C-alpha cells in the first residue's frame, strides 16, 4: 500500500509478507528504504478480553520502537458492531512523514485482519 501526502507526494509504503500465522509487514520511506518491520501476535484475533499487538521494530537495529494495538472493547461491541479501537505509539522525534506512514499501516492492518463480515449477524 502506498501512502501519499497532499498534492500526490509519495511519503512511503507498507508491504505485507505472507505468513500462515504471524502477520508481518515492512514499512518503507519515499526512497523505498526499509525503515520498520511490523510483526503481529501469532494468529492475530481479538477475542476473550485480549488486545492484539503489532510491534514496530527498527529495520536497522531490530529494536522495538513502537506499537500498533487493536484494543478489546468488550464482547457485545466486538460481536455486534463494526466499531474498533486502535492505538499507535512511536518515537516523539520520528519524522512526521513516517508517522503518517505508520498511520497508513494501522489502516491496512485494520482492513486485512479485522474488517471481515461478522459470522454472528
C-alpha positions as CSV (number, residue, x, y, z in Angstrom):
1,X,0.0,0.0,0.0
2,X,1.4,3.4,-0.9
3,X,0.8,6.4,1.3
4,X,0.6,9.9,-0.2
5,X,0.6,13.4,1.3
6,X,-1.5,16.2,-0.2
7,X,-0.7,17.1,-3.8
8,X,0.2,13.5,-4.6
9,X,3.6,13.4,-2.9
10,X,4.6,9.8,-2.0
11,X,5.7,9.6,1.6
12,X,6.1,5.9,2.0
13,X,4.6,2.4,1.6
14,X,3.7,-0.7,3.6
15,X,4.2,-4.2,2.2
16,X,2.5,-7.3,3.7
17,X,4.6,-10.5,3.8
18,X,2.8,-13.8,3.5
19,X,2.9,-16.0,6.7
20,X,0.3,-18.5,7.9
21,X,0.0,-17.3,11.4
22,X,2.2,-14.3,12.2
23,X,1.3,-11.1,10.4
24,X,4.4,-9.3,9.1
25,X,4.8,-6.0,7.3
26,X,7.7,-3.9,6.1
27,X,7.4,-0.1,6.2
28,X,9.4,1.9,3.6
29,X,10.1,5.6,3.2
30,X,9.6,7.6,0.0
31,X,13.0,6.4,-1.3
32,X,12.0,2.7,-0.8
33,X,14.4,2.3,2.1
34,X,13.0,-0.1,4.7
35,X,12.6,1.8,8.0
36,X,10.5,-0.5,10.1
37,X,9.2,-4.1,10.3
38,X,5.8,-4.7,12.0
39,X,5.1,-8.1,13.5
40,X,1.8,-9.1,14.9
41,X,0.7,-11.6,17.6
42,X,0.5,-15.1,16.3
43,X,-2.9,-15.6,14.7
44,X,-4.0,-12.0,15.3
45,X,-7.5,-12.4,16.6
46,X,-9.2,-10.1,19.1
47,X,-11.1,-12.3,21.5
48,X,-11.7,-13.1,25.1
49,X,-10.6,-9.8,26.5
50,X,-7.2,-9.7,24.9
51,X,-5.7,-6.8,22.9
52,X,-3.9,-7.6,19.7
53,X,-0.4,-6.1,19.4
54,X,1.7,-5.4,16.3
55,X,5.2,-4.4,17.4
56,X,7.0,-1.8,15.3
57,X,10.7,-2.7,15.0
58,X,13.6,-0.7,13.6
59,X,14.9,-2.3,10.5
60,X,18.4,-1.1,11.3
61,X,18.6,-2.4,14.9
62,X,15.7,-4.8,15.4
63,X,14.8,-2.8,18.5
64,X,11.1,-2.2,19.4
65,X,10.3,1.5,18.7
66,X,6.5,1.5,18.8
67,X,3.3,-0.5,18.7
68,X,0.0,-0.7,16.9
69,X,-2.7,-2.2,19.1
70,X,-6.2,-3.2,18.5
71,X,-7.9,-2.8,21.8
72,X,-10.5,-5.2,23.2
73,X,-13.8,-3.3,23.6
74,X,-16.0,-5.9,25.2
75,X,-17.9,-9.0,23.9
76,X,-21.1,-7.2,22.9
77,X,-19.3,-4.4,21.0
78,X,-16.8,-6.8,19.3
79,X,-19.6,-9.2,18.2
80,X,-22.4,-6.9,17.2
81,X,-20.7,-3.8,15.9
82,X,-18.1,-2.8,13.3
83,X,-16.5,-0.3,15.7
84,X,-12.9,-0.9,16.6
85,X,-10.4,0.9,18.9
86,X,-6.8,1.2,17.9
87,X,-3.8,2.9,19.4
88,X,-0.4,3.6,17.8
89,X,2.8,4.6,19.6
90,X,6.0,5.8,18.0
91,X,9.0,7.9,19.0
92,X,8.3,11.6,19.6
93,X,11.2,12.6,17.3
94,X,10.1,10.4,14.4
95,X,9.8,12.3,11.1
96,X,6.2,13.4,10.6
97,X,6.0,11.7,7.2
98,X,6.9,8.4,8.8
99,X,4.3,9.0,11.4
100,X,1.8,9.3,8.6
101,X,3.1,6.1,7.0
102,X,2.6,4.2,10.4
103,X,-1.0,5.5,10.5
104,X,-1.4,4.1,7.0
105,X,-0.1,0.8,8.3
106,X,-2.7,0.9,11.0
107,X,-5.5,1.3,8.5
108,X,-4.0,-1.6,6.4
109,X,-3.8,-3.8,9.4
110,X,-7.4,-3.0,10.4
111,X,-8.7,-3.8,6.9
112,X,-6.7,-7.0,6.5
113,X,-7.2,-8.5,9.9
114,X,-10.4,-7.1,11.5
115,X,-12.8,-6.0,8.8
116,X,-14.3,-9.3,7.9
117,X,-18.1,-10.0,7.8
118,X,-19.3,-10.8,11.3
119,X,-20.4,-14.5,11.3
120,X,-22.7,-13.9,14.2
121,X,-25.0,-11.4,12.5
